[in-house]
Structure formats: structure tokens, C-alpha cells
Amino acid sequence: MPPFVAALGLKPFREHLEAQKAKLHHRAGEGIPTHMELDPHLAYSIRSRGESREENWLSWLFEKVLVIMVCFFVCSIVNSMAQGYAKRRQREKQSEDKAE
């Protein structure tokens, strides 16, 4: 992949990480966030403090990629179990055929 393409792809990711770092690090004199600031009912006020549309888009994208990865993982487990079951049935059928 050419370097300029990688730089374009990493820019939103870096900005997202820097915004998350700024949100998570407390500066001197700010104090520790209270439970009221972290209340889910007040999510609008927390979101309005600095999340841009790009961050929302990026977090949405990461969420979808994660869901797809979990789905593939579950499908691979089911596929593996089905292959094992089919193999076991085939061996049983072959042993029955040899016994006859």
C-alpha cells in the first residue's frame, strides 16, 4: 500500500485516539468525574462536549467491524462442529458397511 494511502487511512484513527485520550485524562484542578456526568440519561450532554461527527462515524465503523468478526467466529465454530459431526457419521456408516 502506498504511504500516502496509509497516511489518509490513519488520520481519522489517530484523531479518534487523541480525542479519546483527551477525554480520559484528567487535568489538574478538574477533579474526578461524578456519577452524574457518567449517567446514561445524560449521554447527550457528555456527547456534546467534543465528539465530532467523524468520531461517531469512526466508532460506528469499529462497532460494525467487531460485530462482523464475532459473527465469523461463531460461524466458524458452528462449521467446525458440523464437519466433526459429518465425519463421525461417515465413519459410523463405513464401520456398519464393513460389518455387513
N, C-alpha and C positions, 0 to 999 in steps of 0.2 A: 504494500500500500504506500503510495507517495506520501512524503512528510506533510505536505500542505493539507491533504485529506485527513490525516490523523489529527493535525492541529485543529481543524474545523470540528471534528467529532469530539475532541477532548475539551474544547472550550466550554460548552454547556455543562459538561460533567464537572469540570473544575469550579465553575461559578456556583454550581449547586453545592459542592463540598465546602466551599468557602462560606456560603450563606449558612449552611448547617453548623459549621464551626463557630461562626459569629453568634448564632442563636444559642449554642450550648455552652459557650464560655462566658462566665460571669465576670464583669469588670468590678474593680474595687469600688465600694460605695453603693452598688446596685442592690446588694443583698441577695438572698436566695428566693427564687420564685415561690409564691404561696400556692396552696391548692386551688385557690380561686383563679389564678392565672392558668392553671392546667386543667380546669374543669371543661369537659367536652361541650357543655352547653354554651361556653364562651369561646368556642372554636373560631367564630367569625372575628372576634377581637384579636385573638392570637394570630390568625392568618393575615389580618390586615396590617400587622406590624412589619412586613418586609418580604413576604413571599411574593414573588412576581409570577406572572402567567407562565414564564418559561420554567420556573421551578415546579409549578403544578403539572405542566406538561411532562417534564422530566420524571417526576415522581410517578405520574400515571404510567409512563412508558416502562419504568423499572418494575412497577407492580404487575403489568401485563406480562413482561418477560419472566418474572418469577412464577406467575400462575402457569404459564406455558411450560416452564421447566418442571414444575411439580406434576402437571398432567402427563408429560412424557415419562417421568419417573414412575408414576402409578401405572401407566400403560405398559411400561417395560416389565414391571413386576407381574402384572396380570398375564402378559405374553409368556414370560418365563414359566409361570405356574401352568399355563395351558400346554406349553411344549413338554414339560415334565409329565403332565397327565397323559398326553397323547403318546409319549414314549413308553410310559408304563403300560398303557392299554395295548400298545403294539407288541411289547414283549410278552404280555399275558396271552395275547392271541396266538403268537408264534409258539409259545410253550404248549398251548392247547392243541395246535395243529401237529406238533411233534409227538404229543402223547397219543394221538389217534392213529 
